[in-house]
């Protein structure tokens, strides 16, 4: 763990963190931005499967990971979004959050979706699978044509590629 990582605390988000999480997602310029209301609900209803990283000096969130357990497969943790404030990027914080969340939830497998142009997320989840000795499968979950048409001039939505990591309880897997 780096000194920068050690200066952070990881904990469940509180409703009061919703605005900061929304801002971090907005400023990522990569994530699909949900309504500010949805981030408040996320902090209330999915706090047990989400984490924020706070600075030691002021306790403000500088990174987050949100997730949920699939209702039809409760051993599957779906990582919804993960983002780090620009001023804290490049320090391995996203990987630390992902490791901490999966250690806390102890799922059988992890799923997430990544668009083909999101190289940082591809690297994050590929490195996670490699670090833990887990198999990683990729397949298109939602073709871009399933998304509604965008405002004229906006690019069409890219496909969402499902990354399935696990199972965790296989030979060679480690948390």
Backbone as JSON, one array per atom type, in Angstrom:
{
  "sequence": "XXXXXXXXXXXXXXXXXXXXXXXXXXXXXXXXXXXXXXXXXXXXXXXXXXXXXXXXXXXXXXXXXXXXXXXXXXXXXXXXXXXXXXXXXXXXXXXXXXXXXXXXXXXXXXXXXXXXXXXXXXXXXXXXXXXXXXXXXXXXXXXXXXXXXXXXXXXXXXXXXXXXXXXXXXXXXXX",
  "N": [[0.84, -1.18, 0.0], [0.56, 2.18, -0.86], [1.78, 5.37, 0.41], [-0.05, 7.38, -0.17], [-2.37, 5.87, -0.49], [-2.59, 4.85, 2.07], [-3.29, 7.11, 3.44], [-5.96, 7.31, 3.15], [-9.34, 6.57, 4.07], [-11.53, 3.84, 3.88], [-14.93, 3.28, 3.52], [-18.45, 2.52, 3.97], [-20.72, 4.32, 1.89], [-22.49, 7.3, 2.85], [-25.71, 8.87, 2.86], [-25.27, 11.6, 2.69], [-23.03, 11.68, 1.11], [-23.81, 11.47, -1.48], [-23.95, 13.69, -3.31], [-21.22, 14.31, -3.71], [-20.3, 11.93, -4.82], [-21.82, 11.88, -7.17], [-20.65, 14.14, -8.42], [-17.98, 13.25, -8.78], [-18.44, 11.14, -10.56], [-19.55, 12.58, -12.71], [-17.37, 14.24, -13.4], [-15.59, 12.38, -14.31], [-15.89, 12.0, -16.99], [-16.21, 9.71, -18.44], [-17.93, 7.79, -17.38], [-21.39, 6.81, -17.6], [-23.57, 9.25, -16.66], [-25.71, 9.28, -13.98], [-28.84, 10.43, -12.55], [-28.69, 12.94, -10.0], [-30.31, 12.33, -7.89], [-30.41, 9.52, -8.04], [-27.91, 8.79, -7.09], [-28.09, 9.53, -4.42], [-30.06, 7.72, -3.57], [-28.63, 5.39, -4.08], [-26.61, 5.53, -2.14], [-28.14, 5.21, 0.1], [-29.61, 2.76, -0.26], [-27.86, 0.79, -1.22], [-25.55, 0.79, 0.28], [-24.18, -1.21, 1.67], [-22.96, -2.67, -0.29], [-21.18, -1.04, -1.51], [-18.5, 1.38, -1.61], [-16.7, 4.23, -0.36], [-13.79, 6.22, -0.75], [-12.1, 8.2, 1.48], [-10.39, 11.23, 2.18], [-7.86, 11.66, 4.64], [-7.5, 14.14, 5.78], [-9.8, 15.9, 5.42], [-11.97, 14.24, 5.19], [-13.57, 14.06, 2.97], [-15.19, 12.42, 0.2], [-13.17, 10.98, -2.32], [-13.1, 9.06, -4.14], [-15.02, 6.31, -5.39], [-16.83, 3.19, -5.34], [-19.56, 1.54, -6.6], [-21.96, -0.99, -6.13], [-24.02, -3.96, -6.44], [-25.85, -6.88, -5.36], [-26.89, -9.36, -7.57], [-30.31, -9.93, -7.96], [-31.33, -12.38, -8.98], [-29.13, -13.97, -8.85], [-27.66, -14.15, -6.18], [-25.01, -14.52, -5.35], [-23.48, -13.1, -7.03], [-21.7, -10.25, -7.46], [-22.39, -7.2, -8.81], [-20.55, -4.73, -10.2], [-21.29, -1.51, -10.41], [-20.47, 1.22, -10.86], [-17.25, 2.78, -10.84], [-15.01, 5.16, -9.78], [-12.47, 7.69, -9.65], [-11.54, 10.74, -8.23], [-10.09, 13.28, -10.22], [-7.76, 14.5, -9.15], [-6.66, 12.52, -7.6], [-6.01, 10.37, -9.13], [-4.09, 7.69, -10.66], [-2.81, 6.45, -8.59], [-3.47, 3.93, -7.88], [-5.85, 3.67, -6.54], [-8.44, 2.89, -7.42], [-8.14, 0.13, -7.81], [-7.58, -0.64, -5.17], [-10.04, -0.02, -3.96], [-11.73, -1.82, -5.33], [-10.61, -4.3, -4.57], [-11.07, -4.14, -1.77], [-13.87, -3.98, -1.65], [-14.7, -6.45, -2.76], [-13.52, -8.18, -0.94], [-14.99, -7.55, 1.3], [-17.67, -8.15, 0.58], [-17.48, -10.76, -0.35], [-18.14, -12.32, -2.79], [-19.3, -14.91, -5.1], [-18.7, -14.48, -7.71], [-17.79, -11.71, -9.86], [-19.37, -9.24, -11.75], [-19.33, -6.81, -14.35], [-19.88, -4.09, -16.61], [-18.28, -2.8, -19.5], [-17.56, -0.31, -21.82], [-16.23, -0.54, -25.16], [-14.42, 1.57, -25.62], [-13.43, 2.34, -23.16], [-10.69, 2.24, -21.89], [-9.25, 2.54, -19.36], [-11.01, 1.23, -17.5], [-11.12, -1.33, -18.6], [-8.45, -2.11, -18.23], [-8.33, -2.0, -15.41], [-10.17, -4.03, -14.51], [-9.17, -6.28, -15.83], [-6.59, -6.43, -14.71], [-7.35, -6.84, -12.06], [-8.54, -9.43, -12.18], [-6.28, -10.91, -12.96], [-4.52, -10.39, -10.8], [-5.78, -11.75, -8.76], [-5.83, -14.3, -9.66], [-7.99, -15.21, -11.2], [-10.43, -16.43, -13.54], [-11.43, -14.61, -16.48], [-14.1, -13.68, -18.37], [-15.41, -12.32, -21.37], [-18.16, -10.82, -23.02], [-20.56, -9.45, -25.28], [-23.07, -7.76, -23.69], [-25.15, -5.87, -23.9], [-26.06, -4.71, -26.93], [-25.13, -1.82, -28.8], [-27.28, -0.82, -30.3], [-29.54, -1.24, -28.74], [-29.89, 0.85, -27.05], [-31.56, 3.99, -26.5], [-32.09, 6.39, -29.15], [-29.81, 9.1, -29.52], [-29.41, 12.64, -28.88], [-29.29, 14.68, -31.74], [-26.17, 14.77, -33.3], [-24.78, 13.7, -31.18], [-22.77, 10.86, -30.44], [-23.64, 7.45, -31.15], [-24.6, 5.08, -28.63], [-22.12, 2.97, -27.38], [-21.59, -0.62, -27.46], [-22.24, -2.47, -24.45], [-19.98, -4.33, -22.82], [-19.95, -7.33, -21.14], [-18.09, -8.21, -18.36], [-17.14, -11.02, -16.77], [-15.95, -12.19, -13.85], [-14.38, -14.73, -12.17], [-15.21, -18.07, -11.09], [-14.72, -17.27, -7.57], [-14.16, -19.26, -5.81], [-12.43, -21.24, -6.84], [-9.72, -23.43, -7.85], [-6.64, -21.85, -7.29], [-7.66, -19.29, -7.07], [-7.71, -16.24, -5.22], [-8.53, -14.07, -2.58]],
  "CA": [[0.0, 0.0, 0.0], [1.34, 3.42, -0.94], [1.49, 6.37, 1.44], [-1.29, 8.05, -0.57], [-3.48, 4.96, -0.19], [-2.68, 4.75, 3.53], [-3.9, 8.34, 3.95], [-7.38, 7.23, 2.84], [-10.17, 5.61, 4.79], [-12.57, 3.24, 3.04], [-16.12, 2.96, 4.31], [-19.72, 2.58, 3.25], [-21.18, 5.69, 1.67], [-23.65, 7.83, 3.56], [-26.57, 9.67, 1.98], [-24.62, 12.89, 2.53], [-21.98, 11.54, 0.11], [-24.41, 11.35, -2.81], [-23.57, 14.8, -4.2], [-19.8, 14.17, -4.05], [-20.19, 10.78, -5.73], [-22.33, 12.36, -8.46], [-19.64, 15.02, -9.0], [-16.85, 12.44, -9.24], [-18.9, 10.44, -11.76], [-19.66, 13.58, -13.77], [-16.05, 14.72, -13.79], [-14.81, 11.3, -14.93], [-16.09, 12.15, -18.43], [-16.24, 8.38, -19.03], [-19.1, 7.07, -16.89], [-22.73, 7.32, -17.86], [-23.97, 10.0, -15.47], [-27.09, 9.08, -13.54], [-29.37, 11.62, -11.89], [-28.16, 13.14, -8.65], [-31.22, 11.59, -7.01], [-30.06, 8.09, -8.01], [-26.73, 8.6, -6.23], [-28.59, 9.57, -3.05], [-30.69, 6.42, -3.32], [-27.59, 4.36, -4.04], [-25.95, 5.62, -0.84], [-29.06, 4.7, 1.12], [-30.09, 1.39, -0.45], [-26.8, -0.15, -1.59], [-24.34, 1.15, 1.02], [-23.48, -2.42, 2.09], [-22.22, -3.21, -1.43], [-20.5, 0.11, -2.11], [-17.48, 1.98, -0.75], [-16.08, 5.5, -0.72], [-12.47, 6.51, -0.19], [-12.09, 9.55, 2.04], [-9.08, 11.75, 2.58], [-7.69, 11.72, 6.09], [-7.52, 15.52, 6.28], [-11.13, 16.5, 5.54], [-13.01, 13.2, 5.16], [-14.41, 14.15, 1.77], [-14.99, 11.34, -0.76], [-12.34, 11.27, -3.49], [-13.28, 7.92, -5.04], [-16.12, 5.43, -4.96], [-17.25, 2.04, -6.12], [-20.93, 1.16, -6.27], [-22.3, -2.32, -6.6], [-25.2, -4.61, -5.87], [-25.94, -8.32, -5.58], [-27.96, -9.64, -8.52], [-31.44, -10.61, -7.3], [-31.49, -13.76, -9.44], [-27.88, -14.67, -8.57], [-27.16, -13.37, -5.05], [-23.58, -14.66, -5.17], [-22.82, -12.29, -8.05], [-21.58, -8.81, -7.19], [-22.31, -6.37, -10.01], [-19.92, -3.43, -9.96], [-22.05, -0.57, -11.24], [-19.56, 2.3, -11.26], [-16.07, 3.01, -10.02], [-14.36, 6.38, -10.28], [-11.54, 8.37, -8.75], [-11.39, 12.15, -8.53], [-8.91, 13.51, -11.05], [-6.59, 14.86, -8.34], [-6.18, 11.33, -6.89], [-5.8, 9.28, -10.08], [-2.73, 7.22, -10.88], [-2.25, 5.97, -7.32], [-3.97, 2.58, -7.62], [-6.99, 3.73, -5.63], [-9.56, 2.1, -7.94], [-7.84, -1.27, -7.5], [-7.74, -0.81, -3.72], [-11.48, -0.05, -3.69], [-12.29, -3.07, -5.85], [-10.15, -5.36, -3.67], [-11.74, -4.01, -0.48], [-15.29, -4.3, -1.79], [-14.89, -7.89, -2.94], [-13.18, -8.82, 0.33], [-16.1, -7.31, 2.22], [-18.9, -8.82, 0.13], [-17.12, -12.16, -0.57], [-19.04, -12.91, -3.79], [-18.84, -16.06, -5.88], [-18.14, -13.91, -8.93], [-18.02, -10.28, -10.08], [-19.73, -8.82, -13.1], [-19.4, -5.39, -14.63], [-19.86, -3.86, -18.05], [-17.3, -1.82, -19.93], [-17.65, -0.01, -23.25], [-14.94, -0.81, -25.81], [-13.49, 2.71, -25.59], [-13.06, 2.65, -21.79], [-9.43, 1.53, -21.63], [-8.91, 2.43, -17.94], [-11.81, 0.19, -16.84], [-10.64, -2.62, -19.11], [-7.19, -2.41, -17.52], [-8.62, -2.22, -13.99], [-10.8, -5.33, -14.27], [-8.23, -7.31, -16.28], [-5.56, -6.52, -13.68], [-7.98, -7.44, -10.88], [-8.64, -10.88, -12.41], [-4.92, -11.45, -12.97], [-3.97, -10.29, -9.44], [-6.43, -12.74, -7.9], [-5.78, -15.61, -10.3], [-9.36, -15.56, -11.54], [-10.76, -16.37, -14.96], [-12.18, -13.44, -16.94], [-14.8, -13.89, -19.64], [-16.03, -11.1, -21.93], [-19.14, -11.0, -24.09], [-21.44, -8.3, -25.39], [-24.31, -7.91, -22.92], [-26.15, -5.0, -24.54], [-25.6, -4.11, -28.18], [-25.37, -0.38, -28.83], [-28.59, -0.54, -30.89], [-30.61, -1.35, -27.74], [-30.01, 2.12, -26.33], [-32.36, 4.96, -27.26], [-31.34, 7.33, -30.01], [-29.32, 10.26, -28.77], [-29.64, 13.94, -29.48], [-28.55, 14.82, -32.99], [-24.8, 15.19, -33.12], [-24.13, 12.82, -30.21], [-22.42, 9.53, -30.94], [-24.49, 6.36, -30.68], [-24.04, 4.4, -27.46], [-21.34, 1.79, -27.7], [-22.07, -1.81, -26.75], [-21.76, -2.71, -23.09], [-19.37, -5.65, -22.79], [-20.0, -7.94, -19.82], [-16.89, -8.85, -17.83], [-17.49, -11.94, -15.69], [-14.71, -12.57, -13.18], [-14.61, -15.77, -11.16], [-15.62, -18.05, -9.68], [-13.69, -17.04, -6.58], [-13.88, -20.47, -5.05], [-11.84, -22.21, -7.74], [-8.29, -23.59, -7.57], [-5.79, -20.73, -7.71], [-8.29, -18.0, -6.78], [-7.4, -15.68, -3.91], [-9.06, -12.74, -2.25]],
  "C": [[0.89, 1.24, 0.0], [0.96, 4.36, 0.2], [0.19, 7.1, 1.13], [-2.5, 7.18, -0.26], [-3.69, 4.86, 1.32], [-3.35, 5.98, 4.14], [-5.41, 8.39, 3.7], [-8.07, 6.3, 3.83], [-11.23, 5.12, 3.81], [-13.74, 2.87, 3.93], [-17.36, 3.02, 3.43], [-20.12, 4.03, 3.04], [-22.38, 6.03, 2.55], [-24.46, 8.66, 2.57], [-25.91, 11.03, 1.7], [-23.49, 12.86, 1.49], [-22.51, 11.54, -1.32], [-23.98, 12.45, -3.77], [-22.1, 14.69, -4.62], [-19.59, 13.02, -5.03], [-20.7, 11.17, -7.12], [-21.29, 13.22, -9.16], [-18.45, 14.24, -9.53], [-17.22, 11.68, -10.51], [-18.98, 11.41, -12.94], [-18.29, 13.98, -14.29], [-15.18, 13.64, -14.42], [-14.84, 11.42, -16.46], [-16.09, 10.81, -19.17], [-17.52, 7.64, -18.64], [-20.39, 7.67, -17.43], [-23.19, 7.99, -16.57], [-25.44, 9.75, -15.19], [-27.57, 10.37, -12.87], [-28.76, 11.73, -10.5], [-29.02, 12.4, -7.63], [-30.82, 10.12, -6.91], [-28.84, 7.84, -7.14], [-27.12, 8.69, -4.75], [-29.24, 8.25, -2.67], [-29.64, 5.32, -3.2], [-26.91, 4.35, -2.67], [-26.84, 5.12, 0.28], [-29.29, 3.21, 0.97], [-29.01, 0.37, -0.74], [-25.48, 0.17, -0.89], [-23.54, -0.09, 1.41], [-22.65, -3.03, 0.96], [-21.53, -2.1, -2.21], [-19.48, 0.64, -1.11], [-17.12, 3.37, -1.27], [-14.7, 5.54, -0.09], [-12.49, 7.96, 0.24], [-10.66, 9.96, 2.36], [-9.04, 11.84, 4.09], [-7.85, 13.15, 6.62], [-8.93, 16.08, 6.43], [-12.28, 15.49, 5.44], [-13.92, 13.23, 3.95], [-14.14, 12.95, 0.85], [-14.15, 11.81, -1.95], [-12.41, 10.13, -4.51], [-14.42, 7.08, -4.5], [-16.2, 4.22, -5.87], [-18.66, 1.7, -5.65], [-21.21, -0.21, -6.87], [-23.58, -2.81, -5.96], [-25.1, -6.1, -6.14], [-27.12, -8.58, -6.51], [-29.09, -10.4, -7.82], [-31.58, -12.08, -7.71], [-30.24, -14.61, -9.22], [-27.18, -13.95, -7.42], [-25.68, -13.55, -4.74], [-22.78, -13.83, -6.17], [-22.88, -10.82, -7.66], [-21.45, -8.09, -8.52], [-21.69, -5.04, -9.61], [-20.54, -2.46, -10.95], [-21.13, 0.53, -11.77], [-18.38, 2.34, -10.3], [-15.36, 4.22, -10.63], [-13.5, 7.0, -9.19], [-11.47, 9.82, -9.2], [-10.06, 12.38, -9.25], [-7.64, 13.79, -10.24], [-5.98, 13.66, -7.61], [-5.94, 10.14, -7.83], [-4.32, 8.9, -10.17], [-2.05, 6.68, -9.64], [-2.73, 4.57, -6.97], [-5.2, 2.52, -6.74], [-8.19, 2.91, -6.12], [-9.36, 0.62, -7.64], [-8.01, -1.57, -6.02], [-9.23, -0.89, -3.37], [-12.1, -1.37, -4.14], [-11.88, -4.25, -4.97], [-10.91, -5.33, -2.34], [-13.22, -4.39, -0.57], [-15.5, -5.8, -1.94], [-14.49, -8.66, -1.69], [-14.33, -8.69, 1.32], [-17.33, -8.13, 1.85], [-18.69, -10.32, -0.02], [-18.06, -12.85, -1.57], [-18.45, -14.19, -4.38], [-18.18, -15.59, -7.17], [-18.49, -12.43, -8.99], [-18.4, -10.09, -11.53], [-19.67, -7.3, -13.18], [-19.54, -5.26, -16.13], [-18.92, -2.71, -18.34], [-17.52, -1.57, -21.42], [-16.27, -0.2, -23.88], [-13.94, 0.34, -25.75], [-13.0, 3.07, -24.19], [-11.83, 1.83, -21.38], [-9.08, 1.46, -20.14], [-9.71, 1.34, -17.21], [-11.4, -1.2, -17.31], [-9.38, -3.02, -18.36], [-7.43, -2.75, -16.05], [-9.16, -3.63, -13.75], [-9.93, -6.49, -14.77], [-7.14, -7.52, -15.24], [-6.11, -7.16, -12.41], [-8.04, -8.96, -11.03], [-7.26, -11.53, -12.35], [-4.35, -11.49, -11.55], [-4.53, -11.37, -8.53], [-6.46, -14.13, -8.51], [-7.14, -16.12, -10.71], [-9.57, -15.54, -13.05], [-11.6, -15.13, -15.26], [-12.78, -13.78, -18.29], [-15.41, -12.57, -20.06], [-17.0, -11.49, -23.01], [-20.03, -9.77, -24.12], [-22.73, -8.61, -24.62], [-25.43, -7.13, -23.59], [-25.53, -4.38, -25.77], [-25.95, -2.62, -28.16], [-26.73, 0.0, -29.38], [-29.75, -0.65, -29.92], [-30.86, -0.05, -27.0], [-30.83, 3.1, -27.16], [-31.47, 5.87, -28.1], [-30.96, 8.54, -29.18], [-29.68, 11.53, -29.51], [-28.78, 14.04, -30.74], [-27.16, 15.39, -32.71], [-24.05, 14.35, -32.09], [-23.83, 11.48, -30.86], [-23.4, 8.51, -30.39], [-23.8, 5.68, -29.49], [-23.29, 3.16, -27.92], [-21.94, 0.57, -27.0], [-21.5, -1.84, -25.33], [-21.27, -4.16, -23.05], [-19.36, -6.15, -21.34], [-18.66, -8.57, -19.5], [-17.36, -9.72, -16.68], [-16.18, -12.47, -15.12], [-15.04, -13.59, -12.1], [-14.88, -17.09, -11.83], [-14.43, -17.88, -8.73], [-13.26, -18.32, -5.87], [-13.39, -21.58, -5.97], [-10.36, -22.36, -7.4], [-7.5, -22.4, -8.1], [-6.37, -19.36, -7.39], [-7.9, -17.54, -5.37], [-8.06, -14.33, -3.75], [-8.14, -12.13, -1.3]]
}
